[in-house]
Amino acid sequence: MASGGGGGTARTLRPHDLKHTGVALLAAAGVDPSEIARRAGHTSVAFTYDHYGHLFPETDRNAAAKLDAIRAGALDARGAVGS
């Protein structure tokens, strides 16, 4: 498959490229990283985070927001809303 644009070199699309695209699409859709790791055949979620962690910026934001809510008393320790 040739790259877009003029003057580029032809590049073959590899199965790994499709796998990476699939992981990126699942991450963008908010799929749980453990499910992504399972579907991608990764040995662990840690592998998924090590290689694709940049695709999960919301994970850190969500964790920080939940900690703030716990501190403010809006969530219990399980992350459920309530008192």
C-alpha positions, 0 to 999 in steps of 0.5 A: 500500500503506498503512502499518501502524498506525492513523492512518498515511498511505497509501504506495505501494510503489515498485520501488526499495523492493523493490530495497532490501529485496532488497539488505538480505536478501542482505546479511543472508544473508552474500552477497558485496557484489560479487555484491550490487552485480552483482545490484542493477545498481550501477556498483561495489561502492563504490556498494554500500558507500557506500549499504548499508555499514551492512548489512555489520557482519560485514565489519569484524569478519571482517577484524579477526579475520583480521588478529588470526589472521595476527598470531597465526600461525594464518592465512597471508597468503591467509587460509587456516588453516595454517602 
